[in-house]
Amino acid sequence: MSFHAVSRRFAHGRLFKQICSQAVWLEEAGFGVGIRMLELLCHRDKANRRETRVLGILSFVHSTVWKSLFGKVADSLEKGTEHEDEYMISEKELLVNRFVSVPGGMGGFNCGTFVAGIVKGVLDGAGFPARVTAHFVAVEGQARPRTTILIKFAEEVVQRDARLA
């Protein structure tokens, strides 16, 4: 293997690690915001009710949390078609991605990871542990991709929701 090929592979690996560490940092920062957001919104709510069902907490995130953060309800909330424990919140132009230009070598970096961290913080704080990730989804006829927040609930949440049904 030539020196150029080795150095290019090393640089690519270093860039990949840099992107991953930045994504982890954004998610952790968002998680703290999500925990505090849940506390604030529960404090403001006079009824002070606690969600016990998956659809109830997802509706809360999709409408109340999103409206508090971005001034509007999220574009869509959908149940995954392949897995029973997956849900998606989609936004045509997520605010955190709108004004950020990602360098060419970091094309896969999604600032929506911060929002995924917020959603994870709200869900974990409410007793609905889940793995939450942000993804770009290309849309035909649009220059910018749509951002989808993918929520995969822990098995214990799915079982609890089935018992309550």
DSSP file (Angstrom, degrees, kcal/mol; ACC not computed):
  #  RESIDUE AA STRUCTURE BP1 BP2  ACC     N-H-->O    O-->H-N    N-H-->O    O-->H-N    TCO  KAPPA ALPHA  PHI   PSI    X-CA   Y-CA   Z-CA
    1    1 A M              0   0    0      0, 0.0     2,-0.0     0, 0.0     0, 0.0   0.000 360.0 360.0 360.0 136.4    0.0    0.0    0.0
    2    2 A S     >  -     0   0    0      1,-0.1     4,-2.1     4,-0.0     5,-0.2  -0.280 360.0-114.4 -75.7 162.0    1.4    3.4   -0.9
    3    3 A F  H  > S+     0   0    0      1,-0.2     4,-2.8     2,-0.2     5,-0.2   0.891 117.1  54.6 -61.4 -40.1    2.1    6.2    1.6
    4    4 A H  H  > S+     0   0    0      1,-0.2     4,-2.3     2,-0.2    -1,-0.2   0.912 108.6  47.7 -61.9 -43.3   -0.6    8.3    0.0
    5    5 A A  H  > S+     0   0    0      2,-0.2     4,-2.2     1,-0.2    -1,-0.2   0.895 113.3  48.2 -66.0 -40.1   -3.3    5.6    0.4
    6    6 A V  H  X S+     0   0    0     -4,-2.1     4,-2.4     2,-0.2    -2,-0.2   0.925 112.9  47.1 -65.9 -44.9   -2.3    5.0    4.0
    7    7 A S  H  X S+     0   0    0     -4,-2.8     4,-2.4     1,-0.2    -2,-0.2   0.875 112.3  50.3 -66.8 -35.8   -2.4    8.7    4.9
    8    8 A R  H  X S+     0   0    0     -4,-2.3     4,-2.4    -5,-0.2    -1,-0.2   0.914 111.6  47.8 -67.1 -42.3   -5.7    9.1    3.2
    9    9 A R  H  X S+     0   0    0     -4,-2.2     4,-2.3     2,-0.2    -2,-0.2   0.898 112.8  49.3 -63.7 -40.4   -7.2    6.1    5.1
   10   10 A F  H  X S+     0   0    0     -4,-2.4     4,-2.4     2,-0.2    -2,-0.2   0.919 111.5  48.5 -64.0 -44.7   -5.8    7.5    8.3
   11   11 A A  H  X S+     0   0    0     -4,-2.4     4,-2.4     1,-0.2    -2,-0.2   0.893 111.0  51.1 -63.7 -39.7   -7.2   11.0    7.6
   12   12 A H  H  X S+     0   0    0     -4,-2.4     4,-2.5     2,-0.2    -1,-0.2   0.919 110.8  48.4 -63.8 -43.1  -10.6    9.4    6.8
   13   13 A G  H  X S+     0   0    0     -4,-2.3     4,-2.2     2,-0.2    -2,-0.2   0.890 111.8  49.4 -62.9 -40.4  -10.6    7.4   10.1
   14   14 A R  H  X S+     0   0    0     -4,-2.4     4,-2.1     2,-0.2    -1,-0.2   0.896 111.5  49.1 -66.3 -40.2   -9.7   10.6   12.0
   15   15 A L  H  X S+     0   0    0     -4,-2.4     4,-2.6     2,-0.2    -2,-0.2   0.904 109.7  52.0 -64.8 -41.6  -12.5   12.5   10.3
   16   16 A F  H  X S+     0   0    0     -4,-2.5     4,-2.4     1,-0.2    -2,-0.2   0.918 110.4  47.9 -60.9 -43.7  -15.0    9.7   11.1
   17   17 A K  H  X S+     0   0    0     -4,-2.2     4,-2.5     2,-0.2    -1,-0.2   0.885 111.1  51.8 -63.4 -38.5  -13.9    9.8   14.8
   18   18 A Q  H  X S+     0   0    0     -4,-2.1     4,-2.1     2,-0.2    -2,-0.2   0.918 110.5  47.5 -65.0 -43.6  -14.3   13.6   14.8
   19   19 A I  H  X S+     0   0    0     -4,-2.6     4,-2.3     1,-0.2    -2,-0.2   0.924 113.3  48.7 -63.0 -44.5  -17.8   13.4   13.3
   20   20 A C  H  X S+     0   0    0     -4,-2.4     4,-2.4     1,-0.2    -2,-0.2   0.906 111.1  49.2 -63.2 -42.2  -18.8   10.7   15.8
   21   21 A S  H  X S+     0   0    0     -4,-2.5     4,-2.2     1,-0.2    -1,-0.2   0.882 111.9  48.8 -67.9 -36.0  -17.5   12.6   18.8
   22   22 A Q  H  X S+     0   0    0     -4,-2.1     4,-2.5     2,-0.2    -1,-0.2   0.887 111.1  50.3 -68.3 -37.8  -19.3   15.8   17.7
   23   23 A A  H  X S+     0   0    0     -4,-2.3     4,-2.4     2,-0.2    -2,-0.2   0.905 111.1  48.5 -65.8 -41.2  -22.5   13.9   17.2
   24   24 A V  H  X S+     0   0    0     -4,-2.4     4,-2.5     2,-0.2    -2,-0.2   0.910 111.4  50.6 -64.3 -42.0  -22.2   12.3   20.7
   25   25 A W  H  X S+     0   0    0     -4,-2.2     4,-2.3     2,-0.2    -2,-0.2   0.920 111.3  47.8 -62.8 -43.9  -21.5   15.8   22.2
   26   26 A L  H  X S+     0   0    0     -4,-2.5     4,-2.4     1,-0.2    -2,-0.2   0.909 112.2  49.5 -63.3 -42.1  -24.6   17.3   20.5
   27   27 A E  H  X S+     0   0    0     -4,-2.4     4,-2.2     2,-0.2    -2,-0.2   0.916 111.5  48.3 -64.7 -42.2  -26.8   14.4   21.6
   28   28 A E  H  X S+     0   0    0     -4,-2.5     4,-1.6     2,-0.2    -1,-0.2   0.890 111.6  49.8 -65.5 -39.0  -25.6   14.7   25.2
   29   29 A A  H  X S+     0   0    0     -4,-2.3     4,-1.5     1,-0.2    -1,-0.2   0.917 112.4  48.0 -64.4 -42.3  -26.1   18.5   25.2
   30   30 A G  H  X S+     0   0    0     -4,-2.4     4,-2.6     1,-0.2    -2,-0.2   0.850 104.3  60.9 -65.7 -35.1  -29.6   17.9   23.8
   31   31 A F  H  X S+     0   0    0     -4,-2.2     4,-2.2     1,-0.2    -1,-0.2   0.922 104.6  48.4 -59.1 -45.4  -30.3   15.3   26.4
   32   32 A G  H  X S+     0   0    0     -4,-1.6     4,-1.9     1,-0.2    -1,-0.2   0.889 111.4  49.9 -62.0 -40.0  -29.8   17.8   29.2
   33   33 A V  H  X S+     0   0    0     -4,-1.5     4,-2.6     1,-0.2    -1,-0.2   0.900 109.3  52.9 -64.5 -40.4  -32.1   20.3   27.5
   34   34 A G  H  X S+     0   0    0     -4,-2.6     4,-2.3     2,-0.2    -2,-0.2   0.901 107.3  50.2 -63.0 -43.0  -34.8   17.6   27.1
   35   35 A I  H  X S+     0   0    0     -4,-2.2     4,-1.9     1,-0.2    -1,-0.2   0.934 115.1  43.7 -60.1 -46.6  -34.8   16.7   30.8
   36   36 A R  H  X S+     0   0    0     -4,-1.9     4,-2.6     1,-0.2    -2,-0.2   0.860 110.7  55.3 -68.3 -35.5  -35.2   20.4   31.7
   37   37 A M  H  X S+     0   0    0     -4,-2.6     4,-2.8     2,-0.2     5,-0.2   0.911 107.1  50.2 -63.6 -42.6  -37.8   20.9   29.0
   38   38 A L  H  X S+     0   0    0     -4,-2.3     4,-2.4     2,-0.2     5,-0.2   0.927 111.4  48.6 -60.9 -45.4  -39.9   18.1   30.5
   39   39 A E  H  X S+     0   0    0     -4,-1.9     4,-2.1     2,-0.2    -2,-0.2   0.925 113.4  47.3 -60.0 -45.8  -39.6   19.6   33.9
   40   40 A L  H  X S+     0   0    0     -4,-2.6     4,-2.1     1,-0.2    -2,-0.2   0.931 113.8  45.7 -63.0 -47.6  -40.6   23.0   32.7
   41   41 A L  H  X S+     0   0    0     -4,-2.8     4,-1.5     1,-0.2    -1,-0.2   0.862 113.4  49.7 -69.0 -34.7  -43.6   21.9   30.6
   42   42 A C  H  < S+     0   0    0     -4,-2.4    -1,-0.2    -5,-0.2    -2,-0.2   0.873 110.7  51.0 -68.9 -35.9  -44.8   19.6   33.5
   43   43 A H  H  < S+     0   0    0     -4,-2.1    -2,-0.2    -5,-0.2    -1,-0.2   0.884 110.9  48.3 -66.8 -38.5  -44.5   22.6   35.9
   44   44 A R  H  < S+     0   0    0     -4,-2.1     2,-0.5    -5,-0.2    -1,-0.2   0.808  91.9  90.5 -70.6 -30.2  -46.5   24.8   33.5
   45   45 A D     <  -     0   0    0     -4,-1.5     3,-0.3     1,-0.2    -4,-0.0  -0.566  63.5-160.7 -72.9 116.9  -49.2   22.2   33.0
   46   46 A K  S    S+     0   0    0     -2,-0.5    -1,-0.2     1,-0.2    -4,-0.0   0.827  90.3  55.7 -68.9 -32.3  -51.9   22.9   35.7
   47   47 A A  S    S-     0   0    0      2,-0.1    -1,-0.2    -3,-0.1    -2,-0.1   0.811  87.7-159.7 -70.5 -28.4  -53.3   19.4   35.4
   48   48 A N        +     0   0    0     -3,-0.3     2,-0.2    -6,-0.2    -2,-0.1   0.884  25.7 167.7  50.3  47.3  -49.9   17.9   36.1
   49   49 A R        -     0   0    0     -7,-0.0     2,-0.5     1,-0.0    -1,-0.2  -0.588  29.9-134.4 -90.5 155.1  -50.8   14.6   34.6
   50   50 A R        -     0   0    0     -2,-0.2     2,-0.2     2,-0.0     7,-0.0  -0.927  16.6-125.6-112.7 129.3  -48.2   11.9   33.7
   51   51 A E        +     0   0    0     -2,-0.5     3,-0.0     1,-0.1     0, 0.0  -0.514  29.7 172.0 -72.1 137.0  -48.3   10.1   30.4
   52   52 A T        +     0   0    0     -2,-0.2     2,-0.3   109,-0.0    -1,-0.1   0.494  56.8  71.4-119.7 -11.8  -48.4    6.3   30.7
   53   53 A R  S  > S-     0   0    0      1,-0.1     4,-2.0   111,-0.0     5,-0.2  -0.807  77.4-127.8-111.4 150.4  -48.9    5.3   27.1
   54   54 A V  H  > S+     0   0    0     -2,-0.3     4,-2.5     1,-0.2     5,-0.2   0.920 110.2  49.5 -60.1 -47.7  -46.5    5.5   24.2
   55   55 A L  H  > S+     0   0    0      1,-0.2     4,-2.1     2,-0.2    -1,-0.2   0.842 108.9  54.5 -64.7 -31.6  -48.9    7.4   21.9
   56   56 A G  H  > S+     0   0    0      2,-0.2     4,-1.9     1,-0.2    -1,-0.2   0.930 111.6  42.1 -66.1 -45.7  -49.6    9.9   24.7
   57   57 A I  H  X S+     0   0    0     -4,-2.0     4,-2.3     2,-0.2    -2,-0.2   0.869 114.4  52.0 -71.0 -35.3  -45.9   10.7   25.2
   58   58 A L  H  X S+     0   0    0     -4,-2.5     4,-3.1     2,-0.2    -1,-0.2   0.898 109.7  49.3 -66.3 -39.2  -45.2   10.8   21.5
   59   59 A S  H  X>S+     0   0    0     -4,-2.1     4,-2.2    -5,-0.2     5,-0.5   0.895 109.8  52.4 -64.0 -39.9  -48.1   13.2   21.0
   60   60 A F  I  <>S+     0   0    0     -4,-1.9     5,-2.4     2,-0.2     4,-0.5   0.916 114.3  42.1 -60.7 -45.2  -46.8   15.4   23.8
   61   61 A V  I  <>S+     0   0    0     -4,-2.3     5,-1.7     3,-0.2    -2,-0.2   0.944 114.9  50.6 -66.8 -48.2  -43.3   15.5   22.1
   62   62 A H  I  <5S+     0   0    0     -4,-3.1    12,-2.0    -5,-0.2    -2,-0.2   0.829 129.5  15.0 -60.7 -35.9  -44.8   16.0   18.6
   63   63 A S  I  X5S+     0   0    0     -4,-2.2     4,-2.4    10,-0.2     5,-0.2   0.864 130.9  32.7-106.4 -65.8  -47.0   18.9   19.7
   64   64 A T  I  ><S+     0   0    0     -5,-0.5     4,-2.0    -4,-0.5    -3,-0.2   0.941 124.4  39.6 -66.1 -51.6  -46.2   20.5   23.1
   65   65 A V  I  ><S+     0   0    0     -5,-2.4     4,-2.1     2,-0.2     5,-0.2   0.940 118.3  48.5 -64.6 -46.4  -42.4   20.0   23.2
   66   66 A W  H  ><S+     0   0    0     -5,-1.7     4,-3.4    -6,-0.3     6,-0.7   0.898 111.3  50.3 -61.9 -41.0  -42.0   20.9   19.5
   67   67 A K  H  X S+     0   0    0     -4,-2.4     4,-1.6     1,-0.2    -1,-0.2   0.883 110.7  49.5 -65.7 -38.0  -44.2   24.0   19.8
   68   68 A S  H  < S+     0   0    0     -4,-2.0    -1,-0.2    -5,-0.2    -2,-0.2   0.860 119.9  37.4 -67.7 -35.4  -42.2   25.2   22.8
   69   69 A L  H  < S+     0   0    0     -4,-2.1    -2,-0.2    -5,-0.2    -3,-0.2   0.919 135.0  16.0 -81.7 -46.1  -38.9   24.6   21.0
   70   70 A F  H  < S-     0   0    0     -4,-3.4    -3,-0.2     2,-0.3    -2,-0.2   0.396  97.2-113.2-117.4   0.7  -39.7   25.7   17.4
   71   71 A G  S  < S+     0   0    0     -4,-1.6     2,-0.3    -5,-0.4    -4,-0.2   0.554  90.1  59.9  80.2   6.2  -42.9   27.7   17.6
   72   72 A K  S    S-     0   0    0     -6,-0.7    -2,-0.3    -9,-0.1     2,-0.1  -0.983  89.3 -92.0-157.8 162.2  -44.9   25.1   15.7
   73   73 A V        -     0   0    0     -2,-0.3   -10,-0.2     1,-0.1   -11,-0.1  -0.491  56.2 -93.2 -74.5 148.9  -46.0   21.4   15.8
   74   74 A A        -     0   0    0    -12,-2.0    17,-0.2    -2,-0.1    -1,-0.1  -0.233  34.2-114.6 -60.9 153.2  -43.7   19.0   14.0
   75   75 A D  S    S-     0   0    0     15,-0.6     2,-0.3     1,-0.2    16,-0.2   0.893  86.4  -6.2 -60.7 -42.9  -44.6   18.2   10.4
   76   76 A S  E     -A   90   0A   0     14,-1.6    14,-2.0     2,-0.0     2,-0.4  -0.999  45.9-157.5-155.8 153.9  -45.5   14.5   11.0
   77   77 A L  E     +A   89   0A   0     -2,-0.3     2,-0.3    12,-0.2    12,-0.2  -0.992  29.3 174.1-129.3 121.2  -45.5   11.7   13.5
   78   78 A E  E     -A   88   0A   0     10,-2.9    10,-3.1    -2,-0.4     2,-0.4  -0.942  31.1-124.9-132.8 150.5  -45.6    8.2   12.0
   79   79 A K  E     -A   87   0A   0     -2,-0.3     8,-0.3     8,-0.2     5,-0.1  -0.764  40.4-107.5 -88.9 137.9  -45.3    4.6   13.2
   80   80 A G        -     0   0    0      6,-3.3     6,-0.2    -2,-0.4    -1,-0.1  -0.340  19.1-148.8 -63.1 146.0  -42.6    2.6   11.6
   81   81 A T  S    S+     0   0    0      1,-0.1    -1,-0.1    -3,-0.0     3,-0.1   0.742  91.7  45.6 -88.8 -25.0  -43.8    0.0    9.1
   82   82 A E  S    S+     0   0    0      1,-0.2     2,-0.4     2,-0.0    -1,-0.1   0.846 116.5  34.9 -88.4 -35.9  -41.0   -2.6    9.7
   83   83 A H    >   -     0   0    0      1,-0.1     3,-1.1     3,-0.1    -3,-0.2  -0.956  64.3-142.7-127.5 140.6  -40.9   -2.7   13.5
   84   84 A E  T 3  S+     0   0    0     -2,-0.4    -1,-0.1     1,-0.2    -4,-0.1   0.757 101.2  53.5 -69.0 -25.6  -43.6   -2.3   16.1
   85   85 A D  T 3  S+     0   0    0     68,-0.1    68,-2.4    -6,-0.1     2,-0.4   0.243  90.5  94.9 -97.8  13.5  -41.4   -0.3   18.5
   86   86 A E  E <   + B   0 152A   0     -3,-1.1    -6,-3.3    66,-0.2     2,-0.3  -0.885  43.4 172.5-112.8 137.7  -40.3    2.4   16.0
   87   87 A Y  E     -AB  79 151A   0     64,-2.5    64,-3.3    -2,-0.4     2,-0.4  -0.949  15.5-148.7-135.0 155.8  -41.8    5.8   15.5
   88   88 A M  E     -AB  78 150A   0    -10,-3.1   -10,-2.9    -2,-0.3     2,-0.5  -0.990   7.8-164.1-132.2 133.3  -40.6    8.8   13.4
   89   89 A I  E     -AB  77 149A   0     60,-2.3    60,-3.3    -2,-0.4     2,-0.4  -0.977  22.6-164.5-110.1 121.8  -41.0   12.5   13.8
   90   90 A S  E     -AB  76 148A   0    -14,-2.0   -14,-1.6    -2,-0.5   -15,-0.6  -0.843  13.0-173.5-113.9 146.4  -40.3   14.3   10.5
   91   91 A E  E     - B   0 147A   0     56,-2.5    56,-2.4    -2,-0.4     3,-0.5  -0.996  19.7-148.3-138.1 127.8  -39.6   17.9    9.9
   92   92 A K  S    S+     0   0    0     -2,-0.4     2,-0.4     1,-0.3    -1,-0.1   0.947  96.0   9.7 -62.5 -49.7  -39.2   19.4    6.4
   93   93 A E  S    S-     0   0    0     53,-0.1    -1,-0.3    54,-0.0     2,-0.2  -0.791  79.1-154.6-133.9  91.4  -36.7   22.1    7.5
   94   94 A L    >>  -     0   0    0     -3,-0.5     3,-1.8    -2,-0.4     4,-1.3  -0.479  19.2-130.4 -67.5 130.3  -35.5   21.5   11.0
   95   95 A L  H 3> S+     0   0    0      1,-0.3     4,-0.9    -2,-0.2     3,-0.4   0.835 104.4  56.0 -53.4 -40.5  -34.3   24.8   12.4
   96   96 A V  H 34 S+     0   0    0      1,-0.2    -1,-0.3     2,-0.2    15,-0.1   0.702 113.1  42.2 -70.9 -16.8  -31.0   23.5   13.7
   97   97 A N  H X4 S+     0   0    0     -3,-1.8     3,-0.7     2,-0.1    -1,-0.2   0.619  99.0  75.2 -97.5 -16.3  -30.1   22.4   10.1
   98   98 A R  H 3< S+     0   0    0     -4,-1.3    -2,-0.2    -3,-0.4    -3,-0.1   0.889 105.3  29.1 -66.7 -41.5  -31.4   25.4    8.3
   99   99 A F  T 3< S+     0   0    0     -4,-0.9     2,-0.5     2,-0.0    -1,-0.2   0.166  99.8  96.4-109.3  18.1  -28.6   27.8    9.1
  100  100 A V    <   -     0   0    0     -3,-0.7     2,-0.6     2,-0.0    11,-0.1  -0.928  54.6-158.9-111.6 128.2  -25.7   25.4    9.4
  101  101 A S        -     0   0    0     -2,-0.5    -3,-0.0     0, 0.0    -2,-0.0  -0.930  12.6-150.2-106.0 120.5  -23.3   24.7    6.6
  102  102 A V        -     0   0    0     -2,-0.6     5,-0.1     7,-0.1    -2,-0.0  -0.730  25.1-107.7 -90.0 132.3  -21.5   21.5    7.0
  103  103 A P    >   -     0   0    0      0, 0.0     3,-2.1     0, 0.0    -1,-0.1  -0.204  33.3-107.9 -56.7 151.2  -17.9   21.3    5.5
  104  104 A G  G >  S+     0   0    0      1,-0.3     3,-0.9     2,-0.1    -2,-0.1   0.813 117.0  53.7 -52.1 -39.6  -17.7   19.1    2.4
  105  105 A G  G 3  S+     0   0    0      1,-0.3    -1,-0.3     2,-0.1     3,-0.2   0.590 105.8  54.7 -75.2  -9.2  -15.8   16.3    4.1
  106  106 A M  G X   +     0   0    0     -3,-2.1     3,-2.2     1,-0.2    -1,-0.3  -0.169  66.1 141.7-114.1  38.2  -18.4   16.0    6.8
  107  107 A G  T <   +     0   0    0     -3,-0.9    -1,-0.2     1,-0.3    -2,-0.1   0.746  68.1  53.2 -54.5 -31.6  -21.4   15.5    4.5
  108  108 A G  T 3  S+     0   0    0     -3,-0.2     2,-0.3     2,-0.1    -1,-0.3   0.465  79.8 116.8 -85.7  -0.6  -23.2   12.9    6.7
  109  109 A F    <   -     0   0    0     -3,-2.2     2,-0.5     2,-0.0    -7,-0.1  -0.523  46.7-166.2 -73.9 130.2  -23.1   15.1    9.8
  110  110 A N    >   -     0   0    0     -2,-0.3     3,-1.7     1,-0.1     4,-0.1  -0.960  19.5-161.3-123.3 114.6  -26.6   16.0   11.0
  111  111 A C  T >  S+     0   0    0     -2,-0.5     3,-1.7     1,-0.3     4,-0.5   0.619  84.6  84.8 -68.5 -11.0  -27.1   18.8   13.5
  112  112 A G  T 3>  +     0   0    0      1,-0.3     4,-2.4     2,-0.2    -1,-0.3   0.613  67.1  84.1 -63.7 -11.1  -30.5   17.3   14.1
  113  113 A T  H <> S+     0   0    0     -3,-1.7     4,-2.1     1,-0.2    -1,-0.3   0.839  83.9  58.3 -59.1 -32.9  -28.7   15.0   16.5
  114  114 A F  H <> S+     0   0    0     -3,-1.7     4,-1.7     2,-0.2    -1,-0.2   0.923 107.3  45.0 -61.7 -44.7  -29.1   17.8   19.0
  115  115 A V  H  > S+     0   0    0     -4,-0.5     4,-2.6     2,-0.2    -2,-0.2   0.868 109.2  56.0 -68.1 -37.1  -32.9   17.6   18.7
  116  116 A A  H  X S+     0   0    0     -4,-2.4     4,-2.4     1,-0.2    -1,-0.2   0.891 106.7  51.3 -60.5 -38.6  -32.7   13.8   18.9
  117  117 A G  H  X S+     0   0    0     -4,-2.1     4,-2.4     2,-0.2    -2,-0.2   0.883 108.3  51.4 -64.0 -39.0  -30.9   14.3   22.2
  118  118 A I  H  X S+     0   0    0     -4,-1.7     4,-2.3     2,-0.2    -2,-0.2   0.939 111.1  47.2 -62.7 -46.6  -33.7   16.6   23.4
  119  119 A V  H  X S+     0   0    0     -4,-2.6     4,-2.7     1,-0.2    -2,-0.2   0.909 111.8  51.0 -62.0 -42.2  -36.3   14.0   22.4
  120  120 A K  H  X S+     0   0    0     -4,-2.4     4,-3.0     1,-0.2     5,-0.3   0.908 109.4  51.0 -61.7 -42.2  -34.3   11.3   24.2
  121  121 A G  H  X S+     0   0    0     -4,-2.4     4,-2.3     2,-0.2    -2,-0.2   0.906 111.6  46.8 -61.7 -43.0  -34.1   13.5   27.3
  122  122 A V  H  X S+     0   0    0     -4,-2.3     4,-1.5     2,-0.2    -2,-0.2   0.939 115.8  45.3 -64.0 -47.1  -37.9   14.1   27.4
  123  123 A L  H  <>S+     0   0    0     -4,-2.7     5,-3.1     2,-0.2     4,-0.4   0.931 115.4  45.5 -65.2 -46.4  -38.6   10.4   26.8
  124  124 A D  H ><5S+     0   0    0     -4,-3.0     3,-1.3     1,-0.2    -1,-0.2   0.912 112.4  52.1 -63.1 -42.3  -36.1    9.1   29.4
  125  125 A G  H 3<5S+     0   0    0     -4,-2.3    -1,-0.2    -5,-0.3    -2,-0.2   0.799 109.4  50.3 -63.7 -28.9  -37.2   11.7   31.9
  126  126 A A  T 3<5S-     0   0    0     -4,-1.5    -1,-0.3    -3,-0.2    -2,-0.2   0.444 125.6-100.4 -89.4  -0.7  -40.9   10.6   31.4
  127  127 A G  T < 5S+     0   0    0     -3,-1.3    -3,-0.2    -4,-0.4    -2,-0.1   0.750  90.2 115.5  89.9  25.2  -40.0    6.9   31.9
  128  128 A F      < -     0   0    0     -5,-3.1    -3,-0.1    -6,-0.2    -2,-0.1  -0.650  50.4-161.6-123.5  72.8  -39.9    5.8   28.3
  129  129 A P        +     0   0    0      0, 0.0    25,-2.5     0, 0.0     2,-0.3  -0.284  23.7 156.2 -59.9 138.2  -36.3    4.8   27.5
  130  130 A A  E     -C  153   0A   0     23,-0.3     2,-0.6   -10,-0.2    23,-0.2  -0.985  47.5-113.2-155.9 158.9  -35.5    4.8   23.8
  131  131 A R  E     -C  152   0A   0     21,-2.9    21,-2.6    -2,-0.3     2,-0.5  -0.911  38.6-169.3 -96.7 124.8  -32.8    5.0   21.3
  132  132 A V  E     +C  151   0A   0     -2,-0.6     2,-0.3    19,-0.2    19,-0.2  -0.968   9.8 170.5-124.2 126.8  -33.3    8.2   19.4
  133  133 A T  E     -C  150   0A   0     17,-2.2    17,-2.8    -2,-0.5     2,-0.4  -0.925  25.6-132.1-133.7 157.1  -31.3    9.1   16.2
  134  134 A A  E     +C  149   0A   0     -2,-0.3     2,-0.3    15,-0.2    15,-0.2  -0.907  26.7 178.9-111.7 138.7  -31.5   11.8   13.5
  135  135 A H  E     -C  148   0A   0     13,-2.3    13,-3.0    -2,-0.4     2,-0.4  -0.979  27.3-126.6-138.5 148.6  -31.4   11.0    9.8
  136  136 A F  E     -C  147   0A   0     -2,-0.3     2,-0.5    11,-0.2    11,-0.2  -0.794  24.0-166.5 -89.4 138.0  -31.6   12.9    6.5
  137  137 A V  E     -C  146   0A   0      9,-3.0     9,-2.7    -2,-0.4     2,-0.1  -0.982  19.1-128.8-128.0 119.4  -34.2   11.6    4.1
  138  138 A A        -     0   0    0     -2,-0.5     2,-0.4     7,-0.2     5,-0.1  -0.393  20.4-157.7 -67.4 140.4  -34.0   12.8    0.5
  139  139 A V    >   -     0   0    0      3,-0.3     3,-1.9     5,-0.2     2,-0.1  -0.984  23.2-112.4-123.1 128.7  -37.3   14.2   -0.9
  140  140 A E  T 3  S+     0   0    0     -2,-0.4     3,-0.1     1,-0.3     0, 0.0  -0.330  99.9  15.6 -60.9 133.1  -37.9   14.3   -4.6
  141  141 A G  T 3  S+     0   0    0      1,-0.2     2,-0.4    -2,-0.1    -1,-0.3   0.452 104.3 102.9  85.4   0.3  -38.1   17.8   -6.0
  142  142 A Q    <   -     0   0    0     -3,-1.9    -3,-0.3     1,-0.1    -1,-0.2  -0.943  61.3-149.1-119.9 141.2  -36.5   19.4   -3.0
  143  143 A A  S    S+     0   0    0     -2,-0.4    -1,-0.1    -3,-0.1    -2,-0.0   0.878  85.5  54.0 -72.3 -38.1  -32.9   20.7   -2.7
  144  144 A R  S    S-     0   0    0     -6,-0.0    -5,-0.2     1,-0.0     2,-0.1  -0.782  86.9-121.6-101.2 141.1  -32.7   20.0    1.0
  145  145 A P        -     0   0    0      0, 0.0    -7,-0.2     0, 0.0     2,-0.2  -0.391  26.8-111.2 -75.9 158.2  -33.4   16.7    2.6
  146  146 A R  E     - C   0 137A   0     -9,-2.7    -9,-3.0   -53,-0.1     2,-0.5  -0.594  28.1-126.7 -83.1 148.9  -36.1   16.3    5.3
  147  147 A T  E     -BC  91 136A   0    -56,-2.4   -56,-2.5    -2,-0.2     2,-0.5  -0.874  23.2-167.2-101.7 128.8  -34.9   15.4    8.8
  148  148 A T  E     -BC  90 135A   0    -13,-3.0   -13,-2.3    -2,-0.5     2,-0.7  -0.967  12.4-151.2-117.9 127.3  -36.4   12.4   10.5
  149  149 A I  E     -BC  89 134A   0    -60,-3.3   -60,-2.3    -2,-0.5     2,-0.5  -0.876  18.3-154.3 -95.0 112.3  -36.0   11.7   14.2
  150  150 A L  E     -BC  88 133A   0    -17,-2.8   -17,-2.2    -2,-0.7     2,-0.5  -0.786   8.0-165.7 -94.1 125.5  -36.2    7.9   14.6
  151  151 A I  E     -BC  87 132A   0    -64,-3.3   -64,-2.5    -2,-0.5     2,-0.6  -0.952   7.7-177.1-115.9 119.9  -37.4    6.7   18.0
  152  152 A K  E     -BC  86 131A   0    -21,-2.6   -21,-2.9    -2,-0.5   -66,-0.2  -0.942  20.8-143.6-118.5 108.1  -36.9    3.0   18.9
  153  153 A F  E     - C   0 130A   0    -68,-2.4   -23,-0.3    -2,-0.6   -68,-0.1  -0.338  21.1-103.9 -73.5 150.2  -38.4    2.2   22.3
  154  154 A A    >>  -     0   0    0    -25,-2.5     4,-1.6     1,-0.1     3,-0.9  -0.329  33.5-110.6 -66.2 154.1  -36.8   -0.2   24.8
  155  155 A E  H 3> S+     0   0    0      1,-0.3     4,-2.5     2,-0.2     5,-0.2   0.849 117.0  59.9 -57.3 -37.3  -38.5   -3.6   25.0
  156  156 A E  H 3> S+     0   0    0      1,-0.2     4,-2.1     2,-0.2    -1,-0.3   0.846 103.9  50.9 -61.9 -33.8  -39.7   -2.8   28.5
  157  157 A V  H <> S+     0   0    0     -3,-0.9     4,-2.5   -28,-0.2    -1,-0.2   0.915 109.9  49.1 -69.6 -43.6  -41.7    0.1   27.2
  158  158 A V  H  X S+     0   0    0     -4,-1.6     4,-2.0     1,-0.2    -2,-0.2   0.915 113.1  47.3 -62.7 -43.2  -43.3   -2.0   24.5
  159  159 A Q  H  X S+     0   0    0     -4,-2.5     4,-2.0     2,-0.2    -1,-0.2   0.907 112.2  49.5 -65.1 -42.1  -44.3   -4.7   27.0
  160  160 A R  H  X S+     0   0    0     -4,-2.1     4,-1.9     1,-0.2    -2,-0.2   0.907 110.8  50.0 -63.3 -41.7  -45.7   -2.1   29.4
  161  161 A D  H  X S+     0   0    0     -4,-2.5     4,-0.9     1,-0.2    -1,-0.2   0.878 109.5  51.7 -65.4 -37.4  -47.7   -0.4   26.7
  162  162 A A  H  < S+     0   0    0     -4,-2.0     3,-0.4     1,-0.2    -1,-0.2   0.883 108.8  50.9 -65.9 -38.4  -49.1   -3.9   25.7
  163  163 A R  H  < S+     0   0    0     -4,-2.0    -1,-0.2     1,-0.2    -2,-0.2   0.873 110.1  49.9 -65.3 -37.2  -50.2   -4.6   29.3
  164  164 A L  H  <        0   0    0     -4,-1.9    -1,-0.2     1,-0.2    -2,-0.2   0.663 360.0 360.0 -76.5 -15.8  -52.0   -1.2   29.5
  165  165 A A     <        0   0    0     -4,-0.9    -1,-0.2    -3,-0.4    -2,-0.1   0.491 360.0 360.0 -70.6 360.0  -53.9   -1.8   26.3
